[in-house]
Amino acid sequence: MLTLCADRRFLGPREPSGFLLDLEWLAVEALHTDAGPPRLAEALTERRRASQG
């Protein structure tokens, strides 16, 4: 069993489904890359930027 929790300030304001998608992406990315919070924050920003345009 895997239990996840997150500070919504880290993920930013989004609709609930966006929040859950971001949380899932962060969990997978953290396990896959072993990156820490600063690198994950950068990667999430890059991911959001790419999805917008």
mmCIF entry with sequence, helices, sheets and N, C-alpha, C, O atoms, coordinates in Angstrom:
data_MODEL
# 
_entry.id   MODEL 
# 
_entity.id                         1 
_entity.type                       polymer 
_entity.pdbx_number_of_molecules   1 
# 
_entity_poly.entity_id                      1 
_entity_poly.type                           'polypeptide(L)' 
_entity_poly.nstd_linkage                   no 
_entity_poly.nstd_monomer                   no 
_entity_poly.pdbx_seq_one_letter_code       MLTLCADRRFLGPREPSGFLLDLEWLAVEALHTDAGPPRLAEALTERRRASQG 
_entity_poly.pdbx_seq_one_letter_code_can   MLTLCADRRFLGPREPSGFLLDLEWLAVEALHTDAGPPRLAEALTERRRASQG 
_entity_poly.pdbx_strand_id                 A 
# 
loop_
_entity_poly_seq.entity_id 
_entity_poly_seq.num 
_entity_poly_seq.mon_id 
_entity_poly_seq.hetero 
1 1  MET n 
1 2  LEU n 
1 3  THR n 
1 4  LEU n 
1 5  CYS n 
1 6  ALA n 
1 7  ASP n 
1 8  ARG n 
1 9  ARG n 
1 10 PHE n 
1 11 LEU n 
1 12 GLY n 
1 13 PRO n 
1 14 ARG n 
1 15 GLU n 
1 16 PRO n 
1 17 SER n 
1 18 GLY n 
1 19 PHE n 
1 20 LEU n 
1 21 LEU n 
1 22 ASP n 
1 23 LEU n 
1 24 GLU n 
1 25 TRP n 
1 26 LEU n 
1 27 ALA n 
1 28 VAL n 
1 29 GLU n 
1 30 ALA n 
1 31 LEU n 
1 32 HIS n 
1 33 THR n 
1 34 ASP n 
1 35 ALA n 
1 36 GLY n 
1 37 PRO n 
1 38 PRO n 
1 39 ARG n 
1 40 LEU n 
1 41 ALA n 
1 42 GLU n 
1 43 ALA n 
1 44 LEU n 
1 45 THR n 
1 46 GLU n 
1 47 ARG n 
1 48 ARG n 
1 49 ARG n 
1 50 ALA n 
1 51 SER n 
1 52 GLN n 
1 53 GLY n 
# 
_struct_asym.id          A 
_struct_asym.entity_id   1 
# 
loop_
_struct_conf.conf_type_id 
_struct_conf.id 
_struct_conf.pdbx_PDB_helix_id 
_struct_conf.beg_label_comp_id 
_struct_conf.beg_label_asym_id 
_struct_conf.beg_label_seq_id 
_struct_conf.pdbx_beg_PDB_ins_code 
_struct_conf.end_label_comp_id 
_struct_conf.end_label_asym_id 
_struct_conf.end_label_seq_id 
_struct_conf.pdbx_end_PDB_ins_code 
_struct_conf.beg_auth_comp_id 
_struct_conf.beg_auth_asym_id 
_struct_conf.beg_auth_seq_id 
_struct_conf.end_auth_comp_id 
_struct_conf.end_auth_asym_id 
_struct_conf.end_auth_seq_id 
_struct_conf.pdbx_PDB_helix_class 
_struct_conf.details 
_struct_conf.pdbx_PDB_helix_length 
HELX_P HELX_P1 AA1 ARG A 8  ? LEU A 11 ? ARG A 8  LEU A 11 1 ? 4  
HELX_P HELX_P2 AA2 PRO A 16 ? THR A 33 ? PRO A 16 THR A 33 1 ? 18 
HELX_P HELX_P3 AA3 PRO A 37 ? GLN A 52 ? PRO A 37 GLN A 52 1 ? 16 
# 
_struct_conf_type.id          HELX_P 
_struct_conf_type.criteria    ? 
_struct_conf_type.reference   ? 
# 
loop_
_atom_site.group_PDB 
_atom_site.id 
_atom_site.type_symbol 
_atom_site.label_atom_id 
_atom_site.label_alt_id 
_atom_site.label_comp_id 
_atom_site.label_asym_id 
_atom_site.label_entity_id 
_atom_site.label_seq_id 
_atom_site.pdbx_PDB_ins_code 
_atom_site.Cartn_x 
_atom_site.Cartn_y 
_atom_site.Cartn_z 
_atom_site.occupancy 
_atom_site.B_iso_or_equiv 
_atom_site.pdbx_formal_charge 
_atom_site.auth_seq_id 
_atom_site.auth_comp_id 
_atom_site.auth_asym_id 
_atom_site.auth_atom_id 
_atom_site.pdbx_PDB_model_num 
ATOM 1   N N  . MET A 1 1  ? 0.854  -1.174 0.000   1.00 0.00 ? 1  MET A N  1 
ATOM 2   C CA . MET A 1 1  ? 0.000  0.000  0.000   1.00 0.00 ? 1  MET A CA 1 
ATOM 3   C C  . MET A 1 1  ? 0.894  1.229  0.000   1.00 0.00 ? 1  MET A C  1 
ATOM 4   O O  . MET A 1 1  ? 1.915  1.277  0.687   1.00 0.00 ? 1  MET A O  1 
ATOM 5   N N  . LEU A 1 2  ? 0.500  2.198  -0.766  1.00 0.00 ? 2  LEU A N  1 
ATOM 6   C CA . LEU A 1 2  ? 1.217  3.456  -0.848  1.00 0.00 ? 2  LEU A CA 1 
ATOM 7   C C  . LEU A 1 2  ? 0.264  4.564  -0.446  1.00 0.00 ? 2  LEU A C  1 
ATOM 8   O O  . LEU A 1 2  ? -0.818 4.697  -1.016  1.00 0.00 ? 2  LEU A O  1 
ATOM 9   N N  . THR A 1 3  ? 0.662  5.352  0.529   1.00 0.00 ? 3  THR A N  1 
ATOM 10  C CA . THR A 1 3  ? -0.140 6.488  0.968   1.00 0.00 ? 3  THR A CA 1 
ATOM 11  C C  . THR A 1 3  ? 0.619  7.755  0.620   1.00 0.00 ? 3  THR A C  1 
ATOM 12  O O  . THR A 1 3  ? 1.791  7.903  0.966   1.00 0.00 ? 3  THR A O  1 
ATOM 13  N N  . LEU A 1 4  ? -0.050 8.663  -0.064  1.00 0.00 ? 4  LEU A N  1 
ATOM 14  C CA . LEU A 1 4  ? 0.575  9.907  -0.466  1.00 0.00 ? 4  LEU A CA 1 
ATOM 15  C C  . LEU A 1 4  ? -0.133 11.077 0.178   1.00 0.00 ? 4  LEU A C  1 
ATOM 16  O O  . LEU A 1 4  ? -1.350 11.061 0.362   1.00 0.00 ? 4  LEU A O  1 
ATOM 17  N N  . CYS A 1 5  ? 0.629  12.080 0.514   1.00 0.00 ? 5  CYS A N  1 
ATOM 18  C CA . CYS A 1 5  ? 0.042  13.332 0.970   1.00 0.00 ? 5  CYS A CA 1 
ATOM 19  C C  . CYS A 1 5  ? 0.929  14.450 0.433   1.00 0.00 ? 5  CYS A C  1 
ATOM 20  O O  . CYS A 1 5  ? 2.115  14.242 0.176   1.00 0.00 ? 5  CYS A O  1 
ATOM 21  N N  . ALA A 1 6  ? 0.358  15.613 0.267   1.00 0.00 ? 6  ALA A N  1 
ATOM 22  C CA . ALA A 1 6  ? 1.128  16.718 -0.289  1.00 0.00 ? 6  ALA A CA 1 
ATOM 23  C C  . ALA A 1 6  ? 0.618  18.033 0.246   1.00 0.00 ? 6  ALA A C  1 
ATOM 24  O O  . ALA A 1 6  ? -0.560 18.184 0.570   1.00 0.00 ? 6  ALA A O  1 
ATOM 25  N N  . ASP A 1 7  ? 1.517  18.967 0.330   1.00 0.00 ? 7  ASP A N  1 
ATOM 26  C CA . ASP A 1 7  ? 1.161  20.335 0.669   1.00 0.00 ? 7  ASP A CA 1 
ATOM 27  C C  . ASP A 1 7  ? 0.663  20.984 -0.614  1.00 0.00 ? 7  ASP A C  1 
ATOM 28  O O  . ASP A 1 7  ? 1.429  21.128 -1.567  1.00 0.00 ? 7  ASP A O  1 
ATOM 29  N N  . ARG A 1 8  ? -0.591 21.372 -0.656  1.00 0.00 ? 8  ARG A N  1 
ATOM 30  C CA . ARG A 1 8  ? -1.169 21.930 -1.872  1.00 0.00 ? 8  ARG A CA 1 
ATOM 31  C C  . ARG A 1 8  ? -0.452 23.208 -2.315  1.00 0.00 ? 8  ARG A C  1 
ATOM 32  O O  . ARG A 1 8  ? -0.529 23.582 -3.485  1.00 0.00 ? 8  ARG A O  1 
ATOM 33  N N  . ARG A 1 9  ? 0.234  23.870 -1.407  1.00 0.00 ? 9  ARG A N  1 
ATOM 34  C CA . ARG A 1 9  ? 1.005  25.056 -1.806  1.00 0.00 ? 9  ARG A CA 1 
ATOM 35  C C  . ARG A 1 9  ? 2.148  24.667 -2.729  1.00 0.00 ? 9  ARG A C  1 
ATOM 36  O O  . ARG A 1 9  ? 2.536  25.453 -3.593  1.00 0.00 ? 9  ARG A O  1 
ATOM 37  N N  . PHE A 1 10 ? 2.692  23.471 -2.563  1.00 0.00 ? 10 PHE A N  1 
ATOM 38  C CA . PHE A 1 10 ? 3.765  22.991 -3.414  1.00 0.00 ? 10 PHE A CA 1 
ATOM 39  C C  . PHE A 1 10 ? 3.239  22.723 -4.820  1.00 0.00 ? 10 PHE A C  1 
ATOM 40  O O  . PHE A 1 10 ? 3.917  23.014 -5.805  1.00 0.00 ? 10 PHE A O  1 
ATOM 41  N N  . LEU A 1 11 ? 2.030  22.167 -4.914  1.00 0.00 ? 11 LEU A N  1 
ATOM 42  C CA . LEU A 1 11 ? 1.455  21.818 -6.202  1.00 0.00 ? 11 LEU A CA 1 
ATOM 43  C C  . LEU A 1 11 ? 0.750  22.997 -6.868  1.00 0.00 ? 11 LEU A C  1 
ATOM 44  O O  . LEU A 1 11 ? 0.571  23.003 -8.085  1.00 0.00 ? 11 LEU A O  1 
ATOM 45  N N  . GLY A 1 12 ? 0.356  23.977 -6.093  1.00 0.00 ? 12 GLY A N  1 
ATOM 46  C CA . GLY A 1 12 ? -0.297 25.150 -6.658  1.00 0.00 ? 12 GLY A CA 1 
ATOM 47  C C  . GLY A 1 12 ? -1.800 24.966 -6.801  1.00 0.00 ? 12 GLY A C  1 
ATOM 48  O O  . GLY A 1 12 ? -2.305 23.846 -6.719  1.00 0.00 ? 12 GLY A O  1 
ATOM 49  N N  . PRO A 1 13 ? -2.511 26.063 -7.015  1.00 0.00 ? 13 PRO A N  1 
ATOM 50  C CA . PRO A 1 13 ? -3.968 25.998 -7.136  1.00 0.00 ? 13 PRO A CA 1 
ATOM 51  C C  . PRO A 1 13 ? -4.389 25.430 -8.488  1.00 0.00 ? 13 PRO A C  1 
ATOM 52  O O  . PRO A 1 13 ? -4.050 25.977 -9.537  1.00 0.00 ? 13 PRO A O  1 
ATOM 53  N N  . ARG A 1 14 ? -5.106 24.367 -8.447  1.00 0.00 ? 14 ARG A N  1 
ATOM 54  C CA . ARG A 1 14 ? -5.631 23.721 -9.663  1.00 0.00 ? 14 ARG A CA 1 
ATOM 55  C C  . ARG A 1 14 ? -6.949 23.064 -9.288  1.00 0.00 ? 14 ARG A C  1 
ATOM 56  O O  . ARG A 1 14 ? -7.265 22.913 -8.108  1.00 0.00 ? 14 ARG A O  1 
ATOM 57  N N  . GLU A 1 15 ? -7.704 22.682 -10.287 1.00 0.00 ? 15 GLU A N  1 
ATOM 58  C CA . GLU A 1 15 ? -8.925 21.942 -9.991  1.00 0.00 ? 15 GLU A CA 1 
ATOM 59  C C  . GLU A 1 15 ? -8.545 20.607 -9.363  1.00 0.00 ? 15 GLU A C  1 
ATOM 60  O O  . GLU A 1 15 ? -7.416 20.153 -9.549  1.00 0.00 ? 15 GLU A O  1 
ATOM 61  N N  . PRO A 1 16 ? -9.449 19.963 -8.626  1.00 0.00 ? 16 PRO A N  1 
ATOM 62  C CA . PRO A 1 16 ? -9.094 18.718 -7.928  1.00 0.00 ? 16 PRO A CA 1 
ATOM 63  C C  . PRO A 1 16 ? -8.497 17.648 -8.846  1.00 0.00 ? 16 PRO A C  1 
ATOM 64  O O  . PRO A 1 16 ? -7.545 16.975 -8.452  1.00 0.00 ? 16 PRO A O  1 
ATOM 65  N N  . SER A 1 17 ? -9.027 17.477 -10.045 1.00 0.00 ? 17 SER A N  1 
ATOM 66  C CA . SER A 1 17 ? -8.472 16.444 -10.924 1.00 0.00 ? 17 SER A CA 1 
ATOM 67  C C  . SER A 1 17 ? -7.040 16.797 -11.342 1.00 0.00 ? 17 SER A C  1 
ATOM 68  O O  . SER A 1 17 ? -6.197 15.909 -11.467 1.00 0.00 ? 17 SER A O  1 
ATOM 69  N N  . GLY A 1 18 ? -6.764 18.084 -11.558 1.00 0.00 ? 18 GLY A N  1 
ATOM 70  C CA . GLY A 1 18 ? -5.406 18.510 -11.875 1.00 0.00 ? 18 GLY A CA 1 
ATOM 71  C C  . GLY A 1 18 ? -4.459 18.264 -10.717 1.00 0.00 ? 18 GLY A C  1 
ATOM 72  O O  . GLY A 1 18 ? -3.309 17.870 -10.909 1.00 0.00 ? 18 GLY A O  1 
ATOM 73  N N  . PHE A 1 19 ? -4.955 18.502 -9.514  1.00 0.00 ? 19 PHE A N  1 
ATOM 74  C CA . PHE A 1 19 ? -4.157 18.253 -8.317  1.00 0.00 ? 19 PHE A CA 1 
ATOM 75  C C  . PHE A 1 19 ? -3.769 16.777 -8.229  1.00 0.00 ? 19 PHE A C  1 
ATOM 76  O O  . PHE A 1 19 ? -2.614 16.447 -7.956  1.00 0.00 ? 19 PHE A O  1 
ATOM 77  N N  . LEU A 1 20 ? -4.732 15.901 -8.459  1.00 0.00 ? 20 LEU A N  1 
ATOM 78  C CA . LEU A 1 20 ? -4.456 14.466 -8.363  1.00 0.00 ? 20 LEU A CA 1 
ATOM 79  C C  . LEU A 1 20 ? -3.523 13.996 -9.477  1.00 0.00 ? 20 LEU A C  1 
ATOM 80  O O  . LEU A 1 20 ? -2.659 13.151 -9.245  1.00 0.00 ? 20 LEU A O  1 
ATOM 81  N N  . LEU A 1 21 ? -3.691 14.534 -10.674 1.00 0.00 ? 21 LEU A N  1 
ATOM 82  C CA . LEU A 1 21 ? -2.783 14.183 -11.769 1.00 0.00 ? 21 LEU A CA 1 
ATOM 83  C C  . LEU A 1 21 ? -1.362 14.648 -11.466 1.00 0.00 ? 21 LEU A C  1 
ATOM 84  O O  . LEU A 1 21 ? -0.402 13.918 -11.713 1.00 0.00 ? 21 LEU A O  1 
ATOM 85  N N  . ASP A 1 22 ? -1.226 15.864 -10.929 1.00 0.00 ? 22 ASP A N  1 
ATOM 86  C CA . ASP A 1 22 ? 0.095  16.366 -10.552 1.00 0.00 ? 22 ASP A CA 1 
ATOM 87  C C  . ASP A 1 22 ? 0.703  15.526 -9.441  1.00 0.00 ? 22 ASP A C  1 
ATOM 88  O O  . ASP A 1 22 ? 1.895  15.221 -9.471  1.00 0.00 ? 22 ASP A O  1 
ATOM 89  N N  . LEU A 1 23 ? -0.105 15.153 -8.468  1.00 0.00 ? 23 LEU A N  1 
ATOM 90  C CA . LEU A 1 23 ? 0.393  14.337 -7.357  1.00 0.00 ? 23 LEU A CA 1 
ATOM 91  C C  . LEU A 1 23 ? 0.868  12.984 -7.860  1.00 0.00 ? 23 LEU A C  1 
ATOM 92  O O  . LEU A 1 23 ? 1.927  12.504 -7.454  1.00 0.00 ? 23 LEU A O  1 
ATOM 93  N N  . GLU A 1 24 ? 0.090  12.369 -8.740  1.00 0.00 ? 24 GLU A N  1 
ATOM 94  C CA . GLU A 1 24 ? 0.495  11.085 -9.311  1.00 0.00 ? 24 GLU A CA 1 
ATOM 95  C C  . GLU A 1 24 ? 1.789  11.241 -10.111 1.00 0.00 ? 24 GLU A C  1 
ATOM 96  O O  . GLU A 1 24 ? 2.703  10.428 -9.977  1.00 0.00 ? 24 GLU A O  1 
ATOM 97  N N  . TRP A 1 25 ? 1.869  12.277 -10.935 1.00 0.00 ? 25 TRP A N  1 
ATOM 98  C CA . TRP A 1 25 ? 3.062  12.496 -11.742 1.00 0.00 ? 25 TRP A CA 1 
ATOM 99  C C  . TRP A 1 25 ? 4.292  12.701 -10.854 1.00 0.00 ? 25 TRP A C  1 
ATOM 100 O O  . TRP A 1 25 ? 5.359  12.148 -11.122 1.00 0.00 ? 25 TRP A O  1 
ATOM 101 N N  . LEU A 1 26 ? 4.131  13.503 -9.794  1.00 0.00 ? 26 LEU A N  1 
ATOM 102 C CA . LEU A 1 26 ? 5.255  13.746 -8.885  1.00 0.00 ? 26 LEU A CA 1 
ATOM 103 C C  . LEU A 1 26 ? 5.720  12.464 -8.204  1.00 0.00 ? 26 LEU A C  1 
ATOM 104 O O  . LEU A 1 26 ? 6.921  12.241 -8.058  1.00 0.00 ? 26 LEU A O  1 
ATOM 105 N N  . ALA A 1 27 ? 4.784  11.627 -7.791  1.00 0.00 ? 27 ALA A N  1 
ATOM 106 C CA . ALA A 1 27 ? 5.152  10.373 -7.131  1.00 0.00 ? 27 ALA A CA 1 
ATOM 107 C C  . ALA A 1 27 ? 5.934  9.466  -8.075  1.00 0.00 ? 27 ALA A C  1 
ATOM 108 O O  . ALA A 1 27 ? 6.965  8.910  -7.696  1.00 0.00 ? 27 ALA A O  1 
ATOM 109 N N  . VAL A 1 28 ? 5.449  9.319  -9.285  1.00 0.00 ? 28 VAL A N  1 
ATOM 110 C CA . VAL A 1 28 ? 6.132  8.472  -10.270 1.00 0.00 ? 28 VAL A CA 1 
ATOM 111 C C  . VAL A 1 28 ? 7.494  9.057  -10.629 1.00 0.00 ? 28 VAL A C  1 
ATOM 112 O O  . VAL A 1 28 ? 8.486  8.333  -10.699 1.00 0.00 ? 28 VAL A O  1 
ATOM 113 N N  . GLU A 1 29 ? 7.538  10.359 -10.853 1.00 0.00 ? 29 GLU A N  1 
ATOM 114 C CA . GLU A 1 29 ? 8.799  11.024 -11.204 1.00 0.00 ? 29 GLU A CA 1 
ATOM 115 C C  . GLU A 1 29 ? 9.823  10.877 -10.065 1.00 0.00 ? 29 GLU A C  1 
ATOM 116 O O  . GLU A 1 29 ? 11.000 10.622 -10.322 1.00 0.00 ? 29 GLU A O  1 
ATOM 117 N N  . ALA A 1 30 ? 9.386  11.034 -8.830  1.00 0.00 ? 30 ALA A N  1 
ATOM 118 C CA . ALA A 1 30 ? 10.297 10.911 -7.688  1.00 0.00 ? 30 ALA A CA 1 
ATOM 119 C C  . ALA A 1 30 ? 10.856 9.490  -7.582  1.00 0.00 ? 30 ALA A C  1 
ATOM 120 O O  . ALA A 1 30 ? 12.040 9.303  -7.301  1.00 0.00 ? 30 ALA A O  1 
ATOM 121 N N  . LEU A 1 31 ? 10.007 8.501  -7.806  1.00 0.00 ? 31 LEU A N  1 
ATOM 122 C CA . LEU A 1 31 ? 10.472 7.109  -7.738  1.00 0.00 ? 31 LEU A CA 1 
ATOM 123 C C  . LEU A 1 31 ? 11.388 6.772  -8.915  1.00 0.00 ? 31 LEU A C  1 
ATOM 124 O O  . LEU A 1 31 ? 12.373 6.051  -8.757  1.00 0.00 ? 31 LEU A O  1 
ATOM 125 N N  . HIS A 1 32 ? 11.060 7.292  -10.075 1.00 0.00 ? 32 HIS A N  1 
ATOM 126 C CA . HIS A 1 32 ? 11.815 6.977  -11.285 1.00 0.00 ? 32 HIS A CA 1 
ATOM 127 C C  . HIS A 1 32 ? 13.184 7.660  -11.307 1.00 0.00 ? 32 HIS A C  1 
ATOM 128 O O  . HIS A 1 32 ? 14.169 7.067  -11.747 1.00 0.00 ? 32 HIS A O  1 
ATOM 129 N N  . THR A 1 33 ? 13.244 8.901  -10.832 1.00 0.00 ? 33 THR A N  1 
ATOM 130 C CA . THR A 1 33 ? 14.480 9.669  -10.950 1.00 0.00 ? 33 THR A CA 1 
ATOM 131 C C  . THR A 1 33 ? 15.228 9.836  -9.628  1.00 0.00 ? 33 THR A C  1 
ATOM 132 O O  . THR A 1 33 ? 16.398 10.217 -9.628  1.00 0.00 ? 33 THR A O  1 
ATOM 133 N N  . ASP A 1 34 ? 14.575 9.557  -8.514  1.00 0.00 ? 34 ASP A N  1 
ATOM 134 C CA . ASP A 1 34 ? 15.165 9.769  -7.182  1.00 0.00 ? 34 ASP A CA 1 
ATOM 135 C C  . ASP A 1 34 ? 15.500 11.243 -6.952  1.00 0.00 ? 34 ASP A C  1 
ATOM 136 O O  . ASP A 1 34 ? 16.422 11.569 -6.204  1.00 0.00 ? 34 ASP A O  1 
ATOM 137 N N  . ALA A 1 35 ? 14.739 12.131 -7.604  1.00 0.00 ? 35 ALA A N  1 
ATOM 138 C CA . ALA A 1 35 ? 14.957 13.572 -7.466  1.00 0.00 ? 35 ALA A CA 1 
ATOM 139 C C  . ALA A 1 35 ? 14.362 14.078 -6.156  1.00 0.00 ? 35 ALA A C  1 
ATOM 140 O O  . ALA A 1 35 ? 13.402 13.508 -5.639  1.00 0.00 ? 35 ALA A O  1 
ATOM 141 N N  . GLY A 1 36 ? 14.934 15.139 -5.632  1.00 0.00 ? 36 GLY A N  1 
ATOM 142 C CA . GLY A 1 36 ? 14.428 15.762 -4.423  1.00 0.00 ? 36 GLY A CA 1 
ATOM 143 C C  . GLY A 1 36 ? 13.424 16.866 -4.753  1.00 0.00 ? 36 GLY A C  1 
ATOM 144 O O  . GLY A 1 36 ? 13.190 17.168 -5.923  1.00 0.00 ? 36 GLY A O  1 
ATOM 145 N N  . PRO A 1 37 ? 12.838 17.461 -3.730  1.00 0.00 ? 37 PRO A N  1 
ATOM 146 C CA . PRO A 1 37 ? 11.813 18.497 -3.937  1.00 0.00 ? 37 PRO A CA 1 
ATOM 147 C C  . PRO A 1 37 ? 12.219 19.651 -4.851  1.00 0.00 ? 37 PRO A C  1 
ATOM 148 O O  . PRO A 1 37 ? 11.403 20.053 -5.680  1.00 0.00 ? 37 PRO A O  1 
ATOM 149 N N  . PRO A 1 38 ? 13.427 20.208 -4.754  1.00 0.00 ? 38 PRO A N  1 
ATOM 150 C CA . PRO A 1 38 ? 13.752 21.324 -5.659  1.00 0.00 ? 38 PRO A CA 1 
ATOM 151 C C  . PRO A 1 38 ? 13.716 20.912 -7.141  1.00 0.00 ? 38 PRO A C  1 
ATOM 152 O O  . PRO A 1 38 ? 13.166 21.634 -7.972  1.00 0.00 ? 38 PRO A O  1 
ATOM 153 N N  . ARG A 1 39 ? 14.291 19.773 -7.460  1.00 0.00 ? 39 ARG A N  1 
ATOM 154 C CA . ARG A 1 39 ? 14.293 19.305 -8.860  1.00 0.00 ? 39 ARG A CA 1 
ATOM 155 C C  . ARG A 1 39 ? 12.881 18.922 -9.302  1.00 0.00 ? 39 ARG A C  1 
ATOM 156 O O  . ARG A 1 39 ? 12.506 19.178 -10.446 1.00 0.00 ? 39 ARG A O  1 
ATOM 157 N N  . LEU A 1 40 ? 12.100 18.320 -8.420  1.00 0.00 ? 40 LEU A N  1 
ATOM 158 C CA . LEU A 1 40 ? 10.726 17.968 -8.767  1.00 0.00 ? 40 LEU A CA 1 
ATOM 159 C C  . LEU A 1 40 ? 9.890  19.218 -9.038  1.00 0.00 ? 40 LEU A C  1 
ATOM 160 O O  . LEU A 1 40 ? 9.057  19.227 -9.944  1.00 0.00 ? 40 LEU A O  1 
ATOM 161 N N  . ALA A 1 41 ? 10.114 20.264 -8.256  1.00 0.00 ? 41 ALA A N  1 
ATOM 162 C CA . ALA A 1 41 ? 9.388  21.519 -8.484  1.00 0.00 ? 41 ALA A CA 1 
ATOM 163 C C  . ALA A 1 41 ? 9.727  22.089 -9.856  1.00 0.00 ? 41 ALA A C  1 
ATOM 164 O O  . ALA A 1 41 ? 8.838  22.564 -10.563 1.00 0.00 ? 41 ALA A O  1 
ATOM 165 N N  . GLU A 1 42 ? 11.003 22.046 -10.241 1.00 0.00 ? 42 GLU A N  1 
ATOM 166 C CA . GLU A 1 42 ? 11.415 22.515 -11.562 1.00 0.00 ? 42 GLU A CA 1 
ATOM 167 C C  . GLU A 1 42 ? 10.781 21.662 -12.659 1.00 0.00 ? 42 GLU A C  1 
ATOM 168 O O  . GLU A 1 42 ? 10.274 22.192 -13.648 1.00 0.00 ? 42 GLU A O  1 
ATOM 169 N N  . ALA A 1 43 ? 10.810 20.357 -12.485 1.00 0.00 ? 43 ALA A N  1 
ATOM 170 C CA . ALA A 1 43 ? 10.256 19.451 -13.490 1.00 0.00 ? 43 ALA A CA 1 
ATOM 171 C C  . ALA A 1 43 ? 8.748  19.648 -13.637 1.00 0.00 ? 43 ALA A C  1 
ATOM 172 O O  . ALA A 1 43 ? 8.219  19.596 -14.747 1.00 0.00 ? 43 ALA A O  1 
ATOM 173 N N  . LEU A 1 44 ? 8.061  19.872 -12.529 1.00 0.00 ? 44 LEU A N  1 
ATOM 174 C CA . LEU A 1 44 ? 6.620  20.098 -12.588 1.00 0.00 ? 44 LEU A CA 1 
ATOM 175 C C  . LEU A 1 44 ? 6.315  21.399 -13.318 1.00 0.00 ? 44 LEU A C  1 
ATOM 176 O O  . LEU A 1 44 ? 5.377  21.459 -14.114 1.00 0.00 ? 44 LEU A O  1 
ATOM 177 N N  . THR A 1 45 ? 7.095  22.432 -13.056 1.00 0.00 ? 45 THR A N  1 
ATOM 178 C CA . THR A 1 45 ? 6.919  23.704 -13.756 1.00 0.00 ? 45 THR A CA 1 
ATOM 179 C C  . THR A 1 45 ? 7.140  23.519 -15.255 1.00 0.00 ? 45 THR A C  1 
ATOM 180 O O  . THR A 1 45 ? 6.373  24.039 -16.066 1.00 0.00 ? 45 THR A O  1 
ATOM 181 N N  . GLU A 1 46 ? 8.179  22.787 -15.623 1.00 0.00 ? 46 GLU A N  1 
ATOM 182 C CA . GLU A 1 46 ? 8.457  22.506 -17.036 1.00 0.00 ? 46 GLU A CA 1 
ATOM 183 C C  . GLU A 1 46 ? 7.308  21.720 -17.672 1.00 0.00 ? 46 GLU A C  1 
ATOM 184 O O  . GLU A 1 46 ? 6.910  21.996 -18.804 1.00 0.00 ? 46 GLU A O  1 
ATOM 185 N N  . ARG A 1 47 ? 6.788  20.752 -16.946 1.00 0.00 ? 47 ARG A N  1 
ATOM 186 C CA . ARG A 1 47 ? 5.685  19.914 -17.451 1.00 0.00 ? 47 ARG A CA 1 
ATOM 187 C C  . ARG A 1 47 ? 4.433  20.773 -17.684 1.00 0.00 ? 47 ARG A C  1 
ATOM 188 O O  . ARG A 1 47 ? 3.773  20.653 -18.716 1.00 0.00 ? 47 ARG A O  1 
ATOM 189 N N  . ARG A 1 48 ? 4.121  21.631 -16.724 1.00 0.00 ? 48 ARG A N  1 
ATOM 190 C CA . ARG A 1 48 ? 2.948  22.497 -16.872 1.00 0.00 ? 48 ARG A CA 1 
ATOM 191 C C  . ARG A 1 48 ? 3.122  23.456 -18.039 1.00 0.00 ? 48 ARG A C  1 
ATOM 192 O O  . ARG A 1 48 ? 2.180  23.686 -18.797 1.00 0.00 ? 48 ARG A O  1 
ATOM 193 N N  . ARG A 1 49 ? 4.312  24.014 -18.191 1.00 0.00 ? 49 ARG A N  1 
ATOM 194 C CA . ARG A 1 49 ? 4.586  24.948 -19.276 1.00 0.00 ? 49 ARG A CA 1 
ATOM 195 C C  . ARG A 1 49 ? 4.423  24.248 -20.629 1.00 0.00 ? 49 ARG A C  1 
ATOM 196 O O  . ARG A 1 49 ? 3.845  24.814 -21.556 1.00 0.00 ? 49 ARG A O  1 
ATOM 197 N N  . ALA A 1 50 ? 4.926  23.034 -20.739 1.00 0.00 ? 50 ALA A N  1 
ATOM 198 C CA . ALA A 1 50 ? 4.828  22.276 -21.989 1.00 0.00 ? 50 ALA A CA 1 
ATOM 199 C C  . ALA A 1 50 ? 3.388  21.920 -22.324 1.00 0.00 ? 50 ALA A C  1 
ATOM 200 O O  . ALA A 1 50 ? 3.008  21.892 -23.494 1.00 0.00 ? 50 ALA A O  1 
ATOM 201 N N  . SER A 1 51 ? 2.586  21.648 -21.300 1.00 0.00 ? 51 SER A N  1 
ATOM 202 C CA . SER A 1 51 ? 1.196  21.268 -21.557 1.00 0.00 ? 51 SER A CA 1 
ATOM 203 C C  . SER A 1 51 ? 0.316  22.451 -21.938 1.00 0.00 ? 51 SER A C  1 
ATOM 204 O O  . SER A 1 51 ? -0.765 22.260 -22.494 1.00 0.00 ? 51 SER A O  1 
ATOM 205 N N  . GLN A 1 52 ? 0.760  23.658 -21.650 1.00 0.00 ? 52 GLN A N  1 
ATOM 206 C CA . GLN A 1 52 ? -0.021 24.850 -21.965 1.00 0.00 ? 52 GLN A CA 1 
ATOM 207 C C  . GLN A 1 52 ? 0.218  25.350 -23.379 1.00 0.00 ? 52 GLN A C  1 
ATOM 208 O O  . GLN A 1 52 ? -0.640 26.032 -23.940 1.00 0.00 ? 52 GLN A O  1 
ATOM 209 N N  . GLY A 1 53 ? 1.322  25.039 -23.948 1.00 0.00 ? 53 GLY A N  1 
ATOM 210 C CA . GLY A 1 53 ? 1.601  25.635 -25.255 1.00 0.00 ? 53 GLY A CA 1 
ATOM 211 C C  . GLY A 1 53 ? 2.364  24.756 -26.084 1.00 0.00 ? 53 GLY A C  1 
ATOM 212 O O  . GLY A 1 53 ? 2.686  25.104 -27.221 1.00 0.00 ? 53 GLY A O  1 
# 
